[in-house]
Amino acid sequence: MNNAEKTCKVTFLLIIGESGSGKTEIEKYLVSTGKAVNLVSHTTRPIRVGEIENVNHIFDLGFNVNKKNIFAYTKFGGHDYWTTIDDVIKLAKKKLPIIYVIDEDGYKSIKNHFSLSNKYTLRIIRENKNVSKDRLDRDKNKFNMPLYAFDFILENNGTLEEAFNKADKIINKINYYENT
């Protein structure tokens, strides 16, 4: 059992999906409605227009972290992305499900290093409409896990409202599972 699990019961919803699938929109929605908190990744990539420090990511110039404090790590688009056990412990005190938007490699990193009994995976699927070629190219060969490996699948080809309704049902199921 790791430090985060010893501190208090921690429930994770790991959101996985290609670029432009709606991961961040669903994360923002669930956090804004008070149904969850989000685990913000550190990254070495430059901040993008419209992003906010400590909201979208924590933008670090270098990857100088004690390996024993790493909760999840992945390299994507030539940049490092990670979170720390300390980040998880801070959020665990809020006693809400912790959402973490992550890719398959990051998920495997968590799965291989931690025995999280209260971990749920959500795979978001969306047709590749209005996604730039460079983002599609970056996603190539990054998503290979079979759909049956995920706890929940959310097809996001409708409106935002429809996606949010589906996300509500999923978070409600998770809360039901965790409280029965």
Backbone as CSV, one residue per row, in Angstrom:
resi,resn,N_x,N_y,N_z,CA_x,CA_y,CA_z,C_x,C_y,C_z
1,MET,0.856,-1.182,0.000,0.000,0.000,0.000,0.896,1.237,0.000
2,ASN,0.569,2.224,-0.843,1.401,3.416,-0.914,0.896,4.488,0.041
3,ASN,1.648,5.591,0.135,1.315,6.662,1.083,-0.058,7.256,0.845
4,ALA,-0.438,7.433,-0.422,-1.746,8.030,-0.727,-2.863,7.137,-0.210
5,GLU,-2.709,5.825,-0.383,-3.750,4.909,0.092,-3.779,4.837,1.613
6,LYS,-2.634,4.994,2.283,-2.594,4.957,3.733,-3.267,6.187,4.335
7,THR,-3.170,7.323,3.653,-3.710,8.572,4.181,-5.222,8.491,4.319
8,CYS,-5.905,8.064,3.289,-7.347,7.895,3.309,-7.758,7.160,2.042
9,LYS,-9.004,6.783,1.990,-9.509,6.075,0.829,-9.464,6.995,-0.388
10,VAL,-8.860,6.522,-1.461,-8.705,7.319,-2.669,-9.390,6.591,-3.818
11,THR,-10.261,7.302,-4.523,-10.918,6.754,-5.704,-10.436,7.526,-6.915
12,PHE,-9.973,6.793,-7.918,-9.465,7.406,-9.141,-10.372,7.110,-10.318
13,LEU,-10.558,8.110,-11.169,-11.150,7.921,-12.490,-10.089,8.368,-13.479
14,LEU,-9.493,7.408,-14.155,-8.450,7.691,-15.132,-9.116,7.811,-16.500
15,ILE,-9.003,8.982,-17.120,-9.650,9.247,-18.400,-8.612,9.137,-19.507
16,ILE,-8.912,8.287,-20.478,-7.979,7.988,-21.558,-8.696,8.175,-22.890
17,GLY,-8.029,8.828,-23.833,-8.602,8.999,-25.159,-7.686,9.805,-26.050
18,GLU,-7.925,9.706,-27.346,-7.109,10.422,-28.307,-7.283,11.933,-28.172
19,SER,-6.385,12.662,-28.816,-6.478,14.117,-28.875,-7.824,14.509,-29.475
20,GLY,-8.482,15.473,-28.850,-9.747,15.968,-29.367,-10.950,15.111,-29.047
21,SER,-10.779,14.111,-28.175,-11.905,13.212,-27.871,-12.856,13.792,-26.827
22,GLY,-12.419,14.832,-26.101,-13.271,15.449,-25.090,-12.855,15.164,-23.667
23,LYS,-11.673,14.608,-23.473,-11.189,14.269,-22.131,-11.205,15.479,-21.200
24,THR,-10.616,16.551,-21.667,-10.489,17.738,-20.824,-11.843,18.380,-20.561
25,GLU,-12.714,18.399,-21.548,-14.054,18.980,-21.357,-14.830,18.210,-20.289
26,ILE,-14.754,16.899,-20.342,-15.463,16.072,-19.357,-14.831,16.240,-17.980
27,GLU,-13.513,16.290,-17.925,-12.828,16.545,-16.653,-13.275,17.882,-16.068
28,LYS,-13.235,18.940,-16.866,-13.631,20.274,-16.385,-15.080,20.281,-15.908
29,TYR,-15.946,19.591,-16.640,-17.356,19.542,-16.248,-17.517,18.876,-14.880
30,LEU,-16.941,17.702,-14.701,-17.107,16.981,-13.434,-16.502,17.747,-12.259
31,VAL,-15.404,18.437,-12.490,-14.789,19.243,-11.439,-15.659,20.467,-11.140
32,SER,-16.170,21.126,-12.176,-16.970,22.346,-11.976,-18.287,22.064,-11.259
33,THR,-18.790,20.832,-11.373,-20.042,20.483,-10.698,-19.797,19.941,-9.290
34,GLY,-18.525,19.886,-8.871,-18.198,19.439,-7.522,-18.270,17.934,-7.336
35,LYS,-18.298,17.181,-8.433,-18.405,15.722,-8.345,-17.045,15.036,-8.275
36,ALA,-15.982,15.798,-8.535,-14.644,15.228,-8.543,-13.628,16.362,-8.435
37,VAL,-12.387,15.981,-8.201,-11.260,16.911,-8.261,-10.304,16.382,-9.319
38,ASN,-9.484,17.265,-9.871,-8.576,16.796,-10.915,-7.124,16.834,-10.463
39,LEU,-6.420,15.825,-10.903,-4.991,15.707,-10.655,-4.291,16.375,-11.835
40,VAL,-3.567,17.454,-11.561,-2.929,18.243,-12.610,-1.523,17.708,-12.851
41,SER,-1.223,17.427,-14.108,0.102,16.922,-14.475,1.131,18.032,-14.516
42,HIS,2.336,17.670,-14.182,3.500,18.508,-14.457,3.920,18.169,-15.889
43,THR,4.474,19.120,-16.601,4.967,18.832,-17.949,6.139,19.727,-18.281
44,THR,6.989,19.228,-19.174,8.115,20.023,-19.666,7.761,20.747,-20.960
45,ARG,6.562,20.552,-21.479,6.226,21.224,-22.734,5.851,22.676,-22.482
46,PRO,6.003,23.509,-23.510,5.645,24.924,-23.345,4.140,25.099,-23.163
47,ILE,3.771,26.147,-22.467,2.365,26.462,-22.270,1.751,26.864,-23.611
48,ARG,0.516,26.413,-23.844,-0.199,26.759,-25.072,-1.078,27.976,-24.825
49,VAL,-1.432,28.639,-25.911,-2.329,29.794,-25.822,-3.628,29.352,-25.152
50,GLY,-4.056,30.103,-24.153,-5.302,29.818,-23.458,-5.160,28.918,-22.245
51,GLU,-3.999,28.285,-22.079,-3.797,27.423,-20.913,-3.447,28.270,-19.694
52,ILE,-3.777,27.724,-18.540,-3.542,28.424,-17.277,-2.651,27.551,-16.396
53,GLU,-1.579,28.151,-15.907,-0.653,27.466,-14.995,-1.410,26.950,-13.779
54,ASN,-1.136,25.723,-13.366,-1.746,25.045,-12.223,-3.203,24.657,-12.446
55,VAL,-3.743,24.919,-13.611,-5.100,24.485,-13.952,-5.008,23.426,-15.037
56,ASN,-4.383,23.781,-16.161,-4.220,22.808,-17.241,-3.043,21.879,-16.971
57,HIS,-1.940,22.442,-16.580,-0.728,21.698,-16.226,0.100,22.567,-15.297
58,ILE,1.096,21.946,-14.702,2.127,22.675,-13.983,3.331,22.632,-14.922
59,PHE,3.718,23.770,-15.436,4.746,23.831,-16.474,6.113,23.962,-15.821
60,ASP,6.875,22.869,-15.864,8.205,22.805,-15.277,9.239,22.793,-16.396
61,LEU,10.331,23.493,-16.189,11.371,23.556,-17.215,12.135,22.247,-17.351
62,GLY,12.247,21.522,-16.274,13.013,20.284,-16.330,12.358,19.194,-15.509
63,PHE,12.710,17.987,-15.832,12.174,16.828,-15.125,13.163,16.450,-14.028
64,ASN,13.056,17.118,-12.877,13.947,16.887,-11.744,13.124,16.444,-10.545
65,VAL,12.702,15.182,-10.556,11.818,14.681,-9.519,12.422,13.410,-8.934
66,ASN,12.309,13.266,-7.626,12.725,12.034,-6.972,11.858,10.900,-7.516
67,LYS,12.464,9.919,-8.117,11.728,8.807,-8.751,10.790,8.106,-7.775
68,LYS,11.123,8.096,-6.505,10.274,7.443,-5.504,8.977,8.214,-5.265
69,ASN,8.935,9.469,-5.688,7.749,10.292,-5.494,6.870,10.356,-6.754
70,ILE,7.231,9.633,-7.797,6.450,9.650,-9.044,5.222,8.758,-8.880
71,PHE,4.076,9.308,-9.173,2.837,8.525,-9.188,2.569,8.003,-10.598
72,ALA,2.718,8.859,-11.600,2.529,8.442,-12.996,3.493,9.225,-13.861
73,TYR,3.936,8.587,-14.944,4.861,9.231,-15.871,4.586,8.741,-17.278
74,THR,4.702,9.667,-18.229,4.678,9.299,-19.643,5.449,10.342,-20.418
75,LYS,5.880,9.952,-21.599,6.506,10.879,-22.533,5.580,10.932,-23.729
76,PHE,5.180,12.137,-24.122,4.212,12.298,-25.201,4.592,13.524,-26.015
77,GLY,4.679,13.362,-27.321,5.037,14.484,-28.179,6.408,15.053,-27.862
78,GLY,7.310,14.198,-27.334,8.659,14.640,-27.011,8.791,15.352,-25.676
79,HIS,7.709,15.398,-24.898,7.737,16.094,-23.612,7.378,15.134,-22.479
80,ASP,7.903,15.413,-21.289,7.616,14.615,-20.106,6.329,15.118,-19.454
81,TYR,5.523,14.160,-18.960,4.318,14.457,-18.181,4.355,13.553,-16.959
82,TRP,4.079,14.097,-15.772,4.116,13.284,-14.567,3.271,13.914,-13.472
83,THR,2.961,13.104,-12.488,2.361,13.569,-11.237,3.118,12.899,-10.104
84,THR,2.977,13.473,-8.929,3.701,12.934,-7.773,2.731,12.361,-6.748
85,ILE,3.262,11.526,-5.904,2.476,10.980,-4.802,2.022,12.117,-3.884
86,ASP,2.865,13.115,-3.702,2.476,14.269,-2.881,1.250,14.973,-3.458
87,ASP,1.183,15.091,-4.800,0.011,15.699,-5.450,-1.254,14.907,-5.116
88,VAL,-1.139,13.584,-5.148,-2.283,12.713,-4.867,-2.721,12.861,-3.413
89,ILE,-1.772,12.891,-2.494,-2.106,12.988,-1.073,-2.876,14.276,-0.786
90,LYS,-2.460,15.378,-1.392,-3.164,16.655,-1.190,-4.623,16.553,-1.637
91,LEU,-4.852,15.929,-2.787,-6.221,15.815,-3.308,-7.049,14.795,-2.540
92,ALA,-6.417,13.744,-2.057,-7.142,12.684,-1.355,-7.880,13.215,-0.137
93,LYS,-7.357,14.253,0.461,-7.979,14.831,1.652,-9.349,15.440,1.350
94,LYS,-9.632,15.701,0.083,-10.926,16.295,-0.296,-12.037,15.251,-0.365
95,LYS,-11.670,13.979,-0.338,-12.620,12.860,-0.284,-13.613,12.855,-1.449
96,LEU,-13.134,13.244,-2.610,-13.908,13.153,-3.853,-13.116,12.294,-4.825
97,PRO,-13.785,11.699,-5.802,-13.020,10.971,-6.824,-11.988,11.898,-7.474
98,ILE,-10.815,11.354,-7.711,-9.745,12.103,-8.358,-9.712,11.717,-9.830
99,ILE,-9.890,12.707,-10.681,-9.826,12.487,-12.129,-8.411,12.763,-12.591
100,TYR,-7.909,11.877,-13.423,-6.598,12.093,-14.022,-6.693,11.765,-15.501
101,VAL,-6.465,12.770,-16.340,-6.424,12.573,-17.788,-5.037,12.074,-18.117
102,ILE,-4.990,10.921,-18.781,-3.722,10.214,-18.931,-3.741,9.424,-20.234
103,ASP,-2.580,9.058,-20.735,-2.542,8.182,-21.905,-2.316,6.742,-21.429
104,GLU,-2.319,5.812,-22.372,-2.187,4.400,-21.990,-0.863,4.109,-21.300
105,ASP,0.224,4.738,-21.743,1.521,4.501,-21.099,1.516,4.978,-19.645
106,GLY,0.917,6.129,-19.402,0.805,6.631,-18.034,-0.038,5.716,-17.170
107,TYR,-1.126,5.208,-17.755,-1.980,4.268,-17.019,-1.193,3.009,-16.659
108,LYS,-0.437,2.492,-17.617,0.368,1.287,-17.356,1.406,1.559,-16.278
109,SER,1.961,2.778,-16.257,2.923,3.161,-15.225,2.282,3.074,-13.840
110,ILE,1.067,3.597,-13.716,0.349,3.531,-12.434,0.048,2.082,-12.084
111,LYS,-0.496,1.350,-13.031,-0.909,-0.038,-12.808,0.268,-0.920,-12.386
112,ASN,1.440,-0.682,-12.962,2.612,-1.499,-12.667,3.289,-1.163,-11.339
113,HIS,3.030,0.024,-10.815,3.729,0.446,-9.599,2.845,0.581,-8.361
114,PHE,1.541,0.590,-8.558,0.637,0.786,-7.428,-0.515,-0.205,-7.510
115,SER,-0.936,-0.706,-6.362,-2.100,-1.584,-6.332,-3.304,-0.766,-5.882
116,LEU,-3.871,-0.048,-6.824,-5.002,0.817,-6.511,-6.294,0.027,-6.644
117,SER,-6.926,-0.238,-5.528,-8.167,-1.012,-5.577,-9.343,-0.155,-6.009
118,ASN,-9.249,1.136,-5.852,-10.351,2.030,-6.163,-10.023,2.848,-7.412
119,LYS,-9.698,2.143,-8.488,-9.301,2.772,-9.731,-10.277,2.360,-10.822
120,TYR,-10.791,3.352,-11.522,-11.703,3.097,-12.633,-11.124,3.760,-13.871
121,THR,-11.309,3.098,-15.002,-10.800,3.646,-16.260,-11.961,3.991,-17.174
122,LEU,-11.850,5.152,-17.785,-12.850,5.630,-18.733,-12.151,5.888,-20.059
123,ARG,-12.586,5.166,-21.076,-12.043,5.365,-22.434,-13.047,6.191,-23.209
124,ILE,-12.601,7.338,-23.703,-13.468,8.200,-24.504,-13.145,7.972,-25.974
125,ILE,-14.190,7.751,-26.735,-14.048,7.511,-28.174,-14.809,8.603,-28.908
126,ARG,-14.169,9.155,-29.915,-14.803,10.198,-30.728,-14.253,10.100,-32.143
127,GLU,-15.120,10.332,-33.113,-14.654,10.403,-34.492,-13.684,11.564,-34.603
128,ASN,-12.666,11.429,-35.414,-11.615,12.445,-35.515,-12.042,13.648,-36.349
129,LYS,-13.041,14.353,-35.895,-13.492,15.562,-36.574,-12.746,16.759,-36.006
130,ASN,-12.326,17.634,-36.865,-11.712,18.904,-36.460,-10.489,18.749,-35.567
131,VAL,-9.728,17.684,-35.767,-8.485,17.500,-35.024,-7.342,17.688,-36.009
132,SER,-6.373,18.510,-35.646,-5.275,18.819,-36.570,-4.460,17.575,-36.894
133,LYS,-3.843,17.604,-38.067,-3.042,16.469,-38.528,-1.883,16.178,-37.574
134,ASP,-1.247,17.221,-37.047,-0.119,16.974,-36.142,-0.568,16.268,-34.866
135,ARG,-1.780,16.583,-34.367,-2.292,15.899,-33.167,-2.644,14.452,-33.498
136,LEU,-3.230,14.233,-34.688,-3.547,12.857,-35.101,-2.270,12.044,-35.273
137,ASP,-1.257,12.645,-35.882,0.020,11.945,-36.074,0.661,11.604,-34.739
138,ARG,0.564,12.519,-33.780,1.151,12.302,-32.452,0.474,11.136,-31.734
139,ASP,-0.812,10.922,-32.028,-1.571,9.850,-31.388,-1.314,8.469,-31.998
140,LYS,-0.723,8.421,-33.180,-0.510,7.126,-33.844,0.257,6.173,-32.939
141,ASN,-0.241,4.967,-32.846,0.366,3.887,-32.061,0.398,4.153,-30.557
142,LYS,-0.360,5.145,-30.083,-0.408,5.436,-28.646,-1.589,4.754,-27.950
143,PHE,-2.565,4.306,-28.727,-3.786,3.752,-28.146,-4.018,2.356,-28.707
144,ASN,-3.582,1.361,-27.949,-3.636,-0.021,-28.417,-4.388,-0.964,-27.493
145,MET,-4.784,-0.489,-26.332,-5.477,-1.368,-25.385,-6.866,-1.699,-25.925
146,PRO,-7.287,-2.952,-25.784,-8.642,-3.307,-26.238,-9.692,-2.636,-25.359
147,LEU,-10.830,-2.345,-25.935,-11.883,-1.642,-25.194,-12.341,-2.412,-23.961
148,TYR,-12.287,-3.747,-24.005,-12.728,-4.510,-22.836,-11.805,-4.319,-21.629
149,ALA,-10.639,-3.708,-21.824,-9.711,-3.463,-20.717,-10.135,-2.272,-19.856
150,PHE,-11.139,-1.521,-20.308,-11.586,-0.329,-19.600,-12.873,-0.606,-18.838
151,ASP,-13.040,0.092,-17.724,-14.257,-0.069,-16.923,-15.466,0.591,-17.580
152,PHE,-15.234,1.723,-18.226,-16.312,2.468,-18.864,-15.857,2.945,-20.242
153,ILE,-16.797,2.976,-21.182,-16.569,3.522,-22.516,-17.576,4.642,-22.709
154,LEU,-17.112,5.794,-23.148,-18.001,6.914,-23.432,-17.815,7.297,-24.898
155,GLU,-18.841,7.060,-25.698,-18.808,7.483,-27.097,-19.239,8.938,-27.133
156,ASN,-18.354,9.786,-27.622,-18.572,11.225,-27.585,-18.695,11.777,-29.008
157,ASN,-19.767,11.401,-29.684,-19.984,11.887,-31.039,-21.207,12.787,-31.133
158,GLY,-21.776,13.144,-30.004,-22.952,14.015,-29.988,-22.598,15.391,-29.463
159,THR,-23.535,15.970,-28.730,-23.336,17.301,-28.165,-22.558,17.207,-26.851
160,LEU,-22.063,18.353,-26.404,-21.399,18.400,-25.097,-22.369,17.991,-23.998
161,GLU,-23.602,18.437,-24.094,-24.606,18.091,-23.087,-24.792,16.579,-22.995
162,GLU,-24.816,15.907,-24.139,-24.948,14.444,-24.132,-23.729,13.797,-23.473
163,ALA,-22.548,14.322,-23.787,-21.328,13.782,-23.175,-21.339,14.004,-21.665
164,PHE,-21.782,15.183,-21.240,-21.833,15.477,-19.807,-22.841,14.565,-19.103
165,ASN,-23.982,14.295,-19.735,-24.967,13.376,-19.148,-24.384,11.981,-18.986
166,LYS,-23.645,11.519,-19.984,-22.990,10.207,-19.893,-21.947,10.201,-18.773
167,ALA,-21.195,11.296,-18.665,-20.176,11.400,-17.609,-20.829,11.402,-16.225
168,ASP,-21.976,12.084,-16.105,-22.712,12.075,-14.830,-23.092,10.655,-14.431
169,LYS,-23.588,9.894,-15.377,-23.978,8.506,-15.083,-22.782,7.685,-14.628
170,ILE,-21.652,7.898,-15.265,-20.445,7.149,-14.904,-19.978,7.522,-13.499
171,ILE,-19.897,8.808,-13.194,-19.426,9.217,-11.862,-20.417,8.772,-10.788
172,ASN,-21.707,8.778,-11.112,-22.707,8.286,-10.160,-22.533,6.796,-9.900
173,LYS,-22.223,6.014,-10.931,-21.965,4.576,-10.747,-20.740,4.371,-9.865
174,ILE,-19.702,5.132,-10.124,-18.486,5.005,-9.318,-18.783,5.324,-7.858
175,ASN,-19.510,6.398,-7.610,-19.855,6.749,-6.223,-20.708,5.655,-5.588
176,TYR,-21.609,5.073,-6.359,-22.438,3.972,-5.844,-21.536,2.776,-5.473
177,TYR,-20.625,2.396,-6.374,-19.730,1.271,-6.108,-18.887,1.516,-4.861
178,GLU,-18.421,2.729,-4.696,-17.529,3.053,-3.588,-18.260,3.186,-2.255
179,ASN,-19.552,3.399,-2.305,-20.299,3.617,-1.058,-21.232,2.468,-0.694
180,THR,-21.097,1.343,-1.385,-21.929,0.172,-1.017,-21.066,-0.952,-0.535
